[in-house]
Amino acid sequence: MHSYGYRANALLTFAVTLLAVMCAMASLSDNRNSPSPFAHVQVLNVNWFQNQPSGADEVSMAMNISADLQSLFTWNTKQVFVFLAAEYETPKNSLNQISLWDGIIPSKEHAKFWIHTSNKYRFIDQGSNLRGKEFNLTMHWHVMPKTGKMFADKIVMPGYRLPEKYR
Protein backbone atom coordinates (compact mmCIF):
# COMPACT_ATOMS: atom_id res chain seq x y z
CA MET A 1 0.00 0.00 0.00
CA HIS A 2 1.03 3.61 -0.57
CA SER A 3 1.72 5.97 2.29
CA TYR A 4 -0.07 9.28 2.82
CA GLY A 5 3.11 11.15 1.85
CA TYR A 6 3.30 9.31 -1.46
CA ARG A 7 -0.38 9.98 -2.17
CA ALA A 8 -0.01 13.71 -1.30
CA ASN A 9 3.04 13.96 -3.57
CA ALA A 10 1.16 12.32 -6.47
CA LEU A 11 -1.83 14.62 -5.97
CA LEU A 12 0.36 17.75 -5.80
CA THR A 13 2.31 16.72 -8.92
CA PHE A 14 -0.94 16.13 -10.82
CA ALA A 15 -2.35 19.52 -9.70
CA VAL A 16 0.79 21.43 -10.72
CA THR A 17 0.93 19.65 -14.10
CA LEU A 18 -2.74 20.43 -14.71
CA LEU A 19 -2.19 24.09 -13.78
CA ALA A 20 0.80 24.34 -16.14
CA VAL A 21 -1.21 22.84 -19.02
CA MET A 22 -4.10 25.26 -18.38
CA CYS A 23 -1.71 28.25 -18.29
CA ALA A 24 -0.11 27.14 -21.58
CA MET A 25 -3.54 26.79 -23.20
CA ALA A 26 -4.58 30.23 -21.95
CA SER A 27 -1.40 31.78 -23.31
CA LEU A 28 -1.82 30.10 -26.71
CA SER A 29 -5.48 31.12 -26.97
CA ASP A 30 -4.42 34.76 -26.58
CA ASN A 31 -2.37 34.52 -29.79
CA ARG A 32 -5.61 34.43 -31.80
CA ASN A 33 -6.44 38.02 -30.80
CA SER A 34 -5.53 40.54 -33.52
CA PRO A 35 -5.95 43.97 -31.89
CA SER A 36 -6.61 47.16 -33.85
CA PRO A 37 -5.91 50.03 -31.43
CA PHE A 38 -6.30 53.69 -32.35
CA ALA A 39 -4.43 56.72 -30.99
CA HIS A 40 -4.28 60.39 -31.95
CA VAL A 41 -2.41 63.27 -30.35
CA GLN A 42 -3.02 66.93 -31.09
CA VAL A 43 -0.38 69.40 -29.90
CA LEU A 44 -2.41 72.47 -28.98
CA ASN A 45 0.29 74.81 -27.80
CA VAL A 46 3.96 75.03 -26.91
CA ASN A 47 3.71 76.49 -23.39
CA TRP A 48 7.39 77.27 -23.23
CA PHE A 49 10.52 76.49 -25.19
CA GLN A 50 13.71 77.60 -23.51
CA ASN A 51 17.43 77.04 -23.34
CA GLN A 52 18.48 76.33 -19.76
CA PRO A 53 21.70 77.73 -18.24
CA SER A 54 23.21 74.24 -18.53
CA GLY A 55 22.77 74.46 -22.32
CA ALA A 56 19.88 72.00 -22.54
CA ASP A 57 16.69 72.74 -24.47
CA GLU A 58 13.40 72.24 -22.59
CA VAL A 59 9.86 72.14 -24.01
CA SER A 60 6.44 72.11 -22.36
CA MET A 61 3.43 71.37 -24.57
CA ALA A 62 -0.34 71.25 -24.13
CA MET A 63 -1.85 68.20 -25.83
CA ASN A 64 -5.09 66.37 -26.43
CA ILE A 65 -4.52 62.61 -26.30
CA SER A 66 -7.27 60.31 -27.50
CA ALA A 67 -7.05 56.55 -27.81
CA ASP A 68 -9.17 53.47 -28.16
CA LEU A 69 -7.18 50.51 -26.84
CA GLN A 70 -10.17 48.28 -26.05
CA SER A 71 -9.15 45.70 -28.65
CA LEU A 72 -6.00 44.97 -26.61
CA PHE A 73 -8.11 43.48 -23.83
CA THR A 74 -9.03 39.80 -23.81
CA TRP A 75 -10.16 37.56 -20.98
CA ASN A 76 -6.45 36.99 -20.18
CA THR A 77 -5.44 40.69 -19.94
CA LYS A 78 -4.65 41.95 -16.46
CA GLN A 79 -3.77 45.54 -17.40
CA VAL A 80 -2.13 47.66 -20.10
CA PHE A 81 0.71 50.10 -19.49
CA VAL A 82 0.64 52.91 -22.04
CA PHE A 83 3.02 55.81 -22.62
CA LEU A 84 3.48 58.63 -25.12
CA ALA A 85 7.03 59.37 -26.27
CA ALA A 86 8.60 62.06 -28.43
CA GLU A 87 11.14 60.54 -30.84
CA TYR A 88 13.66 62.47 -32.91
CA GLU A 89 17.16 62.30 -34.38
CA THR A 90 20.24 64.35 -33.49
CA PRO A 91 23.76 64.35 -34.94
CA LYS A 92 24.95 62.25 -31.97
CA ASN A 93 22.05 59.77 -31.77
CA SER A 94 19.90 58.17 -34.44
CA LEU A 95 17.03 57.78 -31.96
CA ASN A 96 16.22 59.98 -28.99
CA GLN A 97 13.14 58.90 -27.10
CA ILE A 98 11.59 61.00 -24.32
CA SER A 99 8.57 59.87 -22.37
CA LEU A 100 6.00 62.68 -22.12
CA TRP A 101 3.01 60.96 -20.50
CA ASP A 102 2.09 57.50 -19.18
CA GLY A 103 -0.73 55.62 -17.55
CA ILE A 104 -1.98 52.20 -16.48
CA ILE A 105 -5.27 51.01 -17.93
CA PRO A 106 -6.80 48.50 -15.51
CA SER A 107 -9.78 47.34 -17.58
CA LYS A 108 -11.47 47.45 -20.97
CA GLU A 109 -13.93 50.07 -19.69
CA HIS A 110 -11.05 52.52 -19.16
CA ALA A 111 -9.30 51.72 -22.46
CA LYS A 112 -11.16 54.34 -24.49
CA PHE A 113 -10.12 57.77 -23.29
CA TRP A 114 -9.55 61.42 -24.16
CA ILE A 115 -7.41 63.67 -21.97
CA HIS A 116 -6.20 67.24 -22.13
CA THR A 117 -2.76 67.50 -20.52
CA SER A 118 0.68 68.99 -20.70
CA ASN A 119 3.69 66.72 -20.73
CA LYS A 120 3.91 64.86 -17.42
CA TYR A 121 7.68 64.42 -17.74
CA ARG A 122 10.24 66.99 -18.82
CA PHE A 123 10.97 67.18 -22.55
CA ILE A 124 14.69 68.01 -22.41
CA ASP A 125 17.53 67.56 -24.88
CA GLN A 126 21.15 67.74 -23.68
CA GLY A 127 22.20 70.46 -26.04
CA SER A 128 20.46 73.00 -28.22
CA ASN A 129 19.23 70.46 -30.77
CA LEU A 130 15.48 71.05 -30.52
CA ARG A 131 15.08 74.38 -32.35
CA GLY A 132 13.01 73.70 -35.48
CA LYS A 133 13.34 69.94 -34.89
CA GLU A 134 10.85 67.56 -36.48
CA PHE A 135 9.71 64.79 -34.18
CA ASN A 136 7.27 61.90 -34.01
CA LEU A 137 4.87 61.22 -31.18
CA THR A 138 4.64 57.50 -30.51
CA MET A 139 2.03 55.76 -28.38
CA HIS A 140 3.60 52.63 -26.87
CA TRP A 141 1.74 49.95 -24.92
CA HIS A 142 2.67 46.85 -22.98
CA VAL A 143 -0.08 44.28 -22.45
CA MET A 144 0.35 42.45 -19.15
CA PRO A 145 -1.52 39.14 -19.19
CA LYS A 146 -2.79 37.13 -16.24
CA THR A 147 -0.71 34.24 -17.57
CA GLY A 148 1.71 33.96 -20.47
CA LYS A 149 4.14 36.35 -22.06
CA MET A 150 3.82 40.12 -22.08
CA PHE A 151 3.77 41.82 -25.48
CA ALA A 152 4.32 45.38 -26.62
CA ASP A 153 3.56 47.44 -29.71
CA LYS A 154 3.22 51.07 -30.77
CA ILE A 155 1.58 53.58 -33.10
CA VAL A 156 3.85 56.22 -34.65
CA MET A 157 2.32 59.63 -35.40
CA PRO A 158 4.73 61.71 -37.53
CA GLY A 159 4.67 65.33 -38.59
CA TYR A 160 5.30 67.46 -35.51
CA ARG A 161 7.79 70.34 -35.40
CA LEU A 162 9.17 72.51 -32.62
CA PRO A 163 9.51 76.31 -33.01
CA GLU A 164 12.63 77.87 -34.49
CA LYS A 165 12.98 80.39 -31.65
CA TYR A 166 12.93 80.10 -27.86
CA ARG A 167 9.85 81.45 -26.06
N, C-alpha and C positions, 0 to 999 in steps of 0.2 A: 504494500500500500504506500501511497505518497503522503509525505508529511504536509502539515499546514504551510510551512515555509516554501516548499516546492510548489504547492498549489497557488499561493499568493504571488510567487515569482512568475508563474505561467500566466496568471490573470493580468498582472501588470504589464508583462511583455506584449500580450495580445492587445491590451488597451492602448499602449503607446504606438504599436504598429498600426492599429486602426486609426488613431489620431493622425499619424504621419500620412497615411493614404488619403484621408479626408482633406488634409491641408494641401496635398499635392493636387488633388482633383479641384479644389477651390481655386488654386492658383492657375491651373490650366484653363479653367472655365472663364477666367477673367481675360484671357488672351483673345477671346471672341469679340470683345467690346472694341468698336472702332469709333472713338470719340471725335466730335466735330466742334471744338470750342470756338468761341468768338471773343475778340477783345478789340477795343478801340480807345485811343487816348487822344484827347484834344488839349494842346498847350494853349491856355487862355492868355497868359501874361508872363513875362519875365519880371519877377518882383524886384530882383536886383542882380547885377552882374558886375563883379568887382575884382580888382587885383589886390590881394592881401599883401601886407608888408613883407611876408616871407617869399613873395613872388608867385604864389599859387593863385589861379583863377577860381572864383566861387560863383555859383549860379543858384538862384532860388526861383522856382517856377510855380505858377498856379495851373492846375490841370483838372480835367474831367476824365475819370477813368470809368469805362463801362465794359462789362464782360458778362458772358454767359458760359459758365464752365460746368453746367449741369450734366452734360454728356460724359464728363469724366467720372461721375459717380456710378458705381454698380453696387450690388449687395455686399461686395467684399471691400469697399472703400471705407477707410476709417476717417481720413481727412485729407485735404489738399492744401499744401503750402504754395502760395503764389507770391511772386515779386516782380516789380517793374524795374528794369535796368536801362540806363543810357549807355549805348555802345558807340565808340568812335575810334578812329585811328590817329596816331601821332607819329612823328618821325622816329621816335624811340621804340614804340610798341605798335604792333599790327592790330591788337585788340585791347582797348581799355573798356572796362565794364564797371559801372557804378550803380549800385542799388539805390533807387529813389524812394520806393515804397514797398511794403510787404504786408502780408496778412495770412491768417490761417482760416480756411473755410471748413467748418466742422460737419456740414451736412448739405445735401442737395438743395434744400430750401434756401440756403444762404449763398448758393453758387451763382446766382444771377444778381448782379449788383451794379450800382452807379454811385460814384462818390466824387465829390469836389474836394480837392486837397492841394496842398503844396508839398514839395518833396519832403518826405519824412526824414531822410538822411541827407547829409551834405553832399552836394554835387561839386566836387573840387578836383582840379587837375594840378599836379605838381609842376608848375611852369605856366607860362602864358600861352597855352596852346588852344584855348577855347574860343578866342575871338573869331567870329565868322565861321565856326566849325559846323560842318554837317554831322548829324548823329542820328542813330536809329533808337527808337524806344522798343524794347523787347519785353513781352510778358512771358515769364517763365513759370512753370508749375511742376511740382513734385507730388505725385499721387502716392499716398501712404496707405497700403492695404492692411486689412486685418490679418491676412496671412499671405505669404508669397513675396515676390520681389517688388521693390519700389521702382516706379518709372517716372521719367521726366520728359518734358517737351517744351516748346516755346512757339510764340507767334512774333515775328519781326515786323515792325511798323516803320518803314523808312520815310525820309523826307522832312526831317526837322533841321532847323538851322539856328544857331545862336547869333546874337547881334555882333556887329563889327566893332562897336564901341562899348566901353564900360559905362554903367549907369549907377 
